[in-house]
Amino acid sequence: MRRPGRPLPASELALRAHLRSTVWGPAEFVGLPPWWLVGEGLLAGALGVGVIVGVTVVGAWYGLPVLAEGTAGLVCAAALVLYLVLVRAGRALIGLVAVLGVCLAFQAPQAAAGLVLAERGRVESVVVTSVEGGPAAVSSRGRYLCSVAGRDGVQLEVRIWRGCGQTTRAGDALAVVYDPKGRVPPRGVEPGASAGGPLRALGGWAAALAAGCLVAVVRSYRLTHTARAPHRETAAPPPRHSAGGR
């Protein structure tokens, strides 16, 4: 057992430094990080967030399921993680960015669909045919779900939870917003909803992902590769012979 105050052996200090560098990143700079390093981290985070959300919005707008359902967003998140691996960021920060990227990719489809409906959706009145769910229902996450039919009597394939409450009964009228091009499913009308509201719901995930990228890139900075000069082998000088012969 090591006594208090006794200096750590050099091998243990080297092991701790290696683990710290591997887990959190070495951050081999004194004082504030270089401005260009901060810029690189901000650029990586902004591009990661923008691409993950952007491809999902494009997929929802043009009706491309591969993009709209979040699959492309997951690929973009994986590319961001690969970039951090290439710059040798700390493994703990790489894992954090991976989790935040996946969460953002899973949240983006709903926000993208809401943005499409806010931009070009049309509101119409539908009739409630049945009400299910509620706080006791586990499958509905405690929400009331209304099955509705249009004016022509055709049943909608999706059930509506926005505007559907405890007091809603069969035969009541609900307002739903739908996409005239049919590229996103209809949903209930939210009072006071704005065009940018769906994307603002992603603000927390986006900010966390950008911050995680910034910290990971900044802490990946190493001076080790510049401190080691390349070793050059020099040939030994030929032996000098005396003038007196052999």
N, C-alpha and C positions, 0 to 999 in steps of 0.2 A: 504494500500500500504506500502511495507517494505521500511524503510529509507536506503539510501546508507551507507554502513559501518556497519550496524547492523548485528550481527552474525545470521546465519540461525538457526532455531529451530532444536532440535535433531531429531524430526520426519521427517522433510524435508531432512535433511542430510542423514538419513537412507534410505529414499525413493529414493533419487538420487543415493546412492551407490548401492541399489538393482537394479535399472534400468540399471545402467552402467554394473553391473555384469551380468545381464540377456541379455542385448543387445550385448555387446562386449566381455564379459568374464571377470572374476575378475582379472586375472594375479597377484595373491597374492605372489609375490616374489620381493625382493629388488635387484636392479642392473640387471645384465644379467640373463636370464633364465637358469635353470640347464641344463647341457649338455645332460643328458639323455632325458629331455623333448624336446629339439631341435631334438635329434635323432628320437624320437617317431613321431614328426611332419613331419620330412623329410621322414621317412619310410611310414607313412600313405599316404603322397602325391605321393611318387614314386610308391607305390603299386596301388593306385587309377588310376593314369595315365597309368601305365603299363598294368593293367587288362582291362581297358576300350578299349585301343588301341589294346592290344594283342588278345582279343577274336574276335574283328572285323577282324583283319588280318587272324586269323585262319579260320574264317568263309568264307572269300573271297578265301583263298587258297584251301580249301577243298570243297567249294560249299555248305556251310550250311547257308541257308537263315536267320534262326533265329539269327545267330551270325553275318553274313555279313551285314544285313540291319540295325544294330545298336540297335536292341531290347535288346540284352544281355548287350550292353554297358550302356543302360539306367538302367538296373537292377544293374549293378556294381556301377553306380553313386549313385543310391538309397542306396546301402549298405554302401557306403562311408559316405553319409549323416547320416545314422542311427548310424554309429560309432561315429560321432561327437555329435549326440544327447545323446548317452550313456555316453560320457565323459563330458557332460554338457557344451559344447562350447557355445559361444555367439550366439544368434539367428540371428543377422545380418550376422555374418561370416558363419553360417550354410547356410543361404539363398544364400550368394555369392557363396559358394562352390557348392550348388545345381545347380545354373544357369550355372556356368562354366562346371560342369560335364555333364549337358545336352547338352551344346554347343559342347563340345568335342565329345560326343557320336554321335551327328548329323554330325559332320565333318569327323569322322573316316572312314565311309564306302567309300567315294570317294578316300581318301588317301590309304586305303587298296586295293581297286581295281587298283589304279595306281601302287602300289608296285607289285602286282601280274603280271601286264602287263609288268612292267620294268624287272622283273626277268625271266619270261618264255614266254613273248609275242613274236609274229612274225609279221613282217611288210609286208603288201601287198598293191598293188595299186587298187583303186576302181574308179568307174566312177560316177560323180555327175549327178543325174537325175533332181533335182530341188533345188532351193535356196529360203529360206523363212527367215523371221525375219528381223533383222536390228535395228538401234537405235529407230525407231518409233514403234517397236513391243514391247508391254509390256510383253506378254507371254514368250518371249525368252530372257528377261532381257537385251535387246539391242544387243544380239548376232545374227550373221548370222548362220542359221542352214541349213546344206546340207543333202538332202536325197541322198543316194548312193546305187549302186548295185555292186556286185562282178563281177569277170571275167566270171562267168557262167550266168550272167544276173539276179541272184536272188537278190531281194531288201533286204537290211539290215533293221531290225526292228527299230534300233536306228538311230537318226539323229546326224550328226557330226558337232561340232562347232569349234574344234581345227583345224586350217588350212583353215577353211571356212571364206571367207572375202567378202568385197564389190565387188571385181573384179572377184569373182568366178562365173562361168556360167555353165549351163547344158552341159555336155560332157567333162568338165575338169576332170583331174585325180587328186585324192587325195591319200595320203599315210595314212593308218590306221594301228593300232597295235591291234591284237586280241589274245585271249587266245585259244591255241589249244584244251584245254579241255572244252571250252565253259562255264566256271564258272563265268566269269565277262564279261560285254558287251564290244565291241570294242570301241575305241576312236581314234581321230586323233593324228598323231604323233607330239610331241612337240620338236622343235629343241633344242639340248643341254640337253635333259632330262636325269637324272641319276636315278639309282636304289633307292637312298635314298631321292630323291627330294620330292616324295609324302608325306613321313613322316615328312620332314622338314617343310612342310606347316602347320603341327599341332603344331609346336614348341611354338608358342605364347600361344595357348589355354592350352597346357600341362604345360608350365611354370607358367601361371596364376593359374591354378588349384593346382599345387604343392605348390605354395606360399600361396594360400588361406588356404590350409590344415595346413601348418606349423604355420601360425599365429593363426588359430582357436585352434589348439592343445596347443600351448604355452600359449595363453590367457585363456585357460580353467583351468589352475593350481589353486588349492585352498588349503589353509592352514586351513580352518575352521574346517574340519573334524578331523584334528590332534590336534587342539587347545582345543577341547572339550573332556575332560576326561569322561569316562563312570561313571554315578552316581551310587554309591553303597549305598544301605540302610543298616544301621547297627541297630541291635536290641538294644533297651534300656536296660541298665544293671538292673538286678533285684534289688528291694529295699532292703536296708540293715536294718536288725532289730537290735535293741539295746539289750544288754545282760539283761536288766531289765525286759524283758517280753513284753507283749502286750501293 
